[in-house]
Amino acid sequence: MLKPLLRALALSTLLGLAGARAETFPSRQINIIVPFAAGGPSDVIARLIGEQMSRRLGQPFINEVVTGAAGTIGTTRAARAAPDGYTLVMGHMGTHAAAVALYPNLGYDPREFVPIGLVLETPEVLVTRKDLPPNSLREFVAYARENEAKLNMGHSGVGSISYVGCLLLNSAIGIHPTLVPFTGSSQVTNALLGGQIDYFCDPIVAQMAHVQAHSLKGLAIATGERHPLLPDVPTAAEQGLPQFAAAPFYALFAPKGTPAAVVDVLSAALDQSLDDEGLRKRFADLGSAIPDKSRRGPAPMAALVKSEIARLTPILQAAAKK
């Protein structure tokens, strides 16, 4: 009787250990869906943060680029993925806030994603062609109101960060210029350099070299504080237009229903990664700001999504009616 009992106990122990190993997260590769073009900001940010989280969790993080419809195609795929923590999405202000107003038949509700946490924010800058008369935001406001009918604004596509940022600017000024779409930020910049369009709102990292070289005019940073990479460019708030506030967030999200224990593991790894000095320097060189501890984690990110949807929806819906 003793030997069968011991064998049964041994088997039970082995099964218990196997079950524990099966429940250990993560035990295999984690995919980050990047809903924008390879090599773009979302792809670069996802790769850099994935490398750091991989070191802490001992499993590879691989980017999966799924483009289309201003990032909503890839984000929809993420929303429909198995809620097991092995598929995440690198979302941003466009996919998880502006899309609600811009796409009536959106295949997901950004508020139903489970946030892993805020990765960074990257301020936008208003740039104009170098021969446009205004030399400050105040002068631009006056000029834009007087020349609205002939003013051309470039953007990277409906729902893009540049589109949303400049609509915030236009709304604050009260103008409705001609909107000129392009397929990406670099194409808009080339058109601006060539004098084919008048102005553009874009993350600072893509425009700082042109502003520093005086090939484009940098008129305003769309945040409350000046940026160290362009210290001579005043903020919109300094120049009397605090409504022009555009510092798009980039954040990791998991599908609805992802277990809390899995979210906790991922969120802790993200938090630790954001404290890495090498990563912090790399993001700073890209003109981006890593959030303070108080703004990290699932709860602050969920609140940010809701507040940005509430802020952007009326502005974008009003613009769409024009």
C-alpha positions in Angstrom: 0.0 0.0 0.0 2.9 2.4 0.8 4.5 2.2 -2.6 1.4 3.0 -4.6 0.6 5.9 -2.2 4.1 7.3 -2.6 3.9 7.0 -6.4 0.5 8.8 -6.3 2.0 11.6 -4.1 5.0 11.9 -6.4 2.8 12.1 -9.5 0.6 14.7 -7.8 3.7 16.8 -7.0 5.0 16.6 -10.6 1.6 17.6 -12.0 1.5 20.5 -9.5 5.0 21.7 -10.6 4.0 21.4 -14.2 0.9 23.4 -13.6 2.9 26.1 -11.8 5.3 26.3 -14.7 2.4 26.6 -17.2 1.0 29.4 -15.2 4.3 31.3 -15.0 4.1 34.5 -17.2 5.7 35.0 -19.6 6.8 31.6 -20.9 7.2 32.6 -24.5 7.6 35.4 -27.0 5.5 38.5 -26.6 4.3 40.4 -29.7 3.8 44.2 -29.8 1.5 45.2 -32.6 2.8 48.5 -34.2 -0.1 50.0 -36.1 2.1 52.4 -38.1 4.9 52.1 -40.7 8.1 50.3 -39.9 10.8 52.7 -38.9 8.4 55.3 -37.7 8.1 56.6 -34.1 5.8 53.9 -32.9 8.0 51.2 -34.3 11.2 52.7 -32.8 9.6 53.3 -29.4 8.1 49.8 -29.3 11.5 48.3 -30.2 13.4 50.2 -27.5 10.9 49.5 -24.7 10.6 45.9 -25.9 14.3 45.4 -25.6 14.3 46.6 -22.0 11.3 44.6 -20.9 12.8 41.5 -22.5 15.8 41.8 -20.3 13.6 41.9 -17.2 11.2 39.2 -18.2 13.5 36.8 -20.0 11.4 36.4 -23.1 11.7 38.1 -26.5 9.5 41.1 -27.5 8.9 41.2 -31.2 7.3 44.1 -33.2 4.5 43.1 -35.6 3.8 46.0 -38.0 0.1 46.2 -39.1 -0.6 49.4 -40.9 -3.7 51.1 -42.3 -6.5 53.6 -41.5 -4.4 55.8 -39.2 -3.4 52.9 -37.0 -6.9 51.6 -36.4 -6.5 48.4 -38.4 -3.6 47.2 -36.3 -5.3 48.4 -33.1 -8.5 46.5 -34.0 -6.4 43.3 -34.5 -4.9 43.8 -31.0 -8.4 44.3 -29.5 -9.4 40.9 -30.9 -6.3 39.1 -29.8 -6.3 36.5 -27.1 -6.3 38.3 -23.7 -3.3 36.4 -22.4 -0.6 39.0 -22.3 1.2 37.7 -25.3 -0.2 40.3 -27.7 0.2 44.0 -26.9 -0.2 47.2 -29.0 1.8 50.4 -29.0 -1.1 52.9 -29.1 -1.0 56.6 -29.0 -3.1 59.7 -29.0 -4.5 58.9 -32.5 -5.4 55.3 -32.0 -6.7 55.6 -28.4 -8.3 59.0 -28.3 -8.8 60.9 -31.6 -10.0 57.8 -33.4 -13.3 57.8 -31.4 -14.3 61.1 -33.1 -12.8 60.4 -36.5 -14.1 56.9 -37.2 -17.8 56.4 -36.4 -17.6 52.7 -37.2 -14.4 52.1 -35.2 -13.9 48.4 -34.5 -12.9 48.8 -30.9 -13.4 51.1 -27.9 -10.1 52.5 -26.7 -11.5 52.6 -23.1 -11.9 48.8 -23.1 -8.3 48.1 -23.6 -6.3 47.2 -20.5 -3.5 49.7 -20.1 0.0 48.5 -19.3 1.2 52.0 -18.9 2.4 55.3 -20.4 5.8 55.0 -22.1 6.4 58.6 -23.1 5.1 61.8 -24.5 6.5 63.8 -27.4 5.6 67.5 -27.8 4.7 68.9 -31.1 6.1 72.1 -32.6 4.4 74.5 -35.1 6.7 74.9 -38.1 6.2 77.1 -41.1 7.9 77.6 -44.5 10.8 80.0 -44.0 9.3 82.7 -46.2 5.9 82.8 -44.5 5.7 86.4 -42.9 5.0 85.5 -39.3 7.9 85.2 -36.9 6.0 84.4 -33.7 2.8 82.6 -32.8 1.0 85.9 -32.1 1.9 87.1 -35.6 0.9 83.7 -37.0 -2.6 84.0 -35.4 -3.1 87.5 -36.9 -1.8 86.4 -40.3 -3.9 83.2 -40.4 -7.1 85.0 -39.6 -6.4 87.6 -42.4 -5.3 85.0 -44.9 -7.4 81.9 -44.1 -8.6 81.4 -47.6 -5.2 81.0 -49.1 -3.5 79.2 -46.1 -2.5 75.5 -46.6 -1.9 73.1 -43.7 0.0 69.9 -44.3 -0.7 66.7 -42.4 0.2 63.0 -42.4 -3.3 61.7 -42.9 -6.6 61.9 -41.1 -6.2 60.8 -37.5 -2.4 61.2 -37.5 -0.7 63.1 -34.8 0.1 66.0 -37.1 -3.5 66.2 -38.2 -4.9 66.2 -34.6 -2.2 68.7 -33.4 -2.9 71.2 -36.1 -6.7 70.9 -35.7 -6.2 71.9 -32.1 -4.3 74.9 -33.3 -6.8 75.8 -35.9 -9.7 75.5 -33.4 -7.9 77.7 -30.9 -7.4 80.4 -33.6 -10.8 79.9 -35.2 -9.7 79.2 -38.8 -10.5 76.6 -41.4 -7.6 76.5 -43.9 -7.1 74.1 -46.8 -5.9 70.8 -45.4 -3.3 69.0 -47.6 -2.9 65.3 -46.9 0.4 63.4 -47.4 1.4 59.7 -46.7 3.9 60.5 -44.0 5.7 63.1 -42.0 8.8 63.2 -44.2 6.6 64.0 -47.3 4.9 66.9 -45.5 8.3 68.2 -44.4 9.7 68.1 -47.9 6.6 70.0 -49.2 7.1 72.6 -46.5 10.8 72.9 -47.3 9.8 73.3 -51.0 7.3 76.1 -50.1 4.3 74.0 -51.4 2.4 74.3 -48.1 2.5 76.9 -45.3 2.6 75.1 -42.0 2.7 71.8 -40.2 2.4 70.5 -36.6 4.8 67.6 -35.9 6.7 66.0 -33.0 9.8 68.0 -32.2 12.3 65.3 -33.1 11.4 65.3 -36.8 11.7 69.1 -37.1 14.4 70.3 -34.8 17.2 70.0 -37.3 15.3 72.1 -39.8 14.5 74.8 -37.2 18.1 74.8 -36.0 19.3 75.2 -39.6 16.7 78.0 -40.2 15.3 76.2 -43.2 11.9 76.2 -41.4 10.6 78.6 -38.8 9.7 77.1 -35.4 7.0 79.3 -33.9 5.6 77.4 -30.9 6.1 74.4 -28.7 2.7 72.9 -27.9 3.4 72.2 -24.2 3.6 74.2 -21.0 7.4 74.3 -20.8 10.1 75.1 -23.4 11.9 72.1 -24.8 15.7 71.6 -24.1 16.3 70.6 -27.7 14.8 73.9 -29.0 15.2 76.3 -26.1 14.7 79.4 -28.2 11.3 78.4 -29.4 8.6 79.8 -27.0 5.7 77.7 -25.9 2.1 78.3 -27.1 1.1 79.2 -23.6 3.8 81.8 -23.3 2.4 83.4 -26.4 -1.2 83.5 -25.3 -2.6 80.3 -26.8 -2.6 77.6 -24.1 -5.3 75.8 -26.0 -2.6 74.6 -28.5 -1.5 71.7 -26.3 -0.3 68.7 -28.1 2.1 66.3 -26.5 0.9 62.9 -27.9 1.2 60.0 -25.6 2.6 56.6 -26.6 1.5 53.7 -24.4 1.3 49.9 -24.2 -2.1 48.3 -24.1 -3.4 44.7 -23.8 -6.8 43.3 -25.0 -9.8 43.5 -22.7 -9.9 40.6 -20.3 -6.2 40.2 -19.8 -5.7 38.8 -16.2 -4.7 41.3 -13.6 -1.7 39.2 -12.5 -0.4 39.3 -16.1 -0.9 43.1 -16.3 0.9 43.5 -13.0 4.0 41.6 -14.4 4.0 43.7 -17.6 3.4 47.0 -15.8 6.2 46.3 -13.3 8.6 45.5 -16.2 7.7 48.6 -18.0 8.2 50.7 -14.9 11.6 49.3 -14.3 12.5 49.8 -17.9 11.6 53.5 -17.8 14.2 53.9 -15.0 17.0 52.6 -17.2 19.5 55.5 -17.7 20.4 54.4 -21.2 16.8 54.3 -22.3 16.1 57.6 -20.7 18.9 59.2 -22.6 17.8 57.6 -25.9 14.2 58.9 -25.5 15.5 62.4 -24.5 17.6 62.5 -27.7 14.3 61.8 -29.5 12.8 64.8 -27.9 10.5 62.8 -25.7 9.7 62.9 -22.0 9.4 59.8 -19.8 6.5 60.2 -17.3 7.1 60.7 -13.6 6.3 57.7 -11.3 3.0 59.1 -10.4 1.8 59.0 -14.0 2.9 55.4 -14.7 0.9 52.2 -14.5 -2.6 51.1 -15.6 -4.8 53.5 -13.6 -3.2 56.8 -14.6 -3.1 55.6 -18.3 -6.8 54.7 -18.2 -7.6 58.1 -16.9 -5.4 59.8 -19.6 -7.3 57.9 -22.3 -10.6 59.0 -21.0 -9.6 62.6 -20.5 -8.0 62.9 -24.0 -11.2 61.4 -25.6 -13.2 64.0 -23.8 -10.9 66.8 -24.8 -10.4 65.9 -28.5 -13.9 64.6 -29.5 -15.8 67.9 -29.6 -12.9 69.7 -31.5 -12.5 66.9 -34.1 -16.2 66.5 -34.6 -16.7 70.2 -35.1 -13.8 70.2 -37.6 -15.2 67.3 -39.5 -18.5 69.3 -40.1 -16.6 72.2 -41.8 
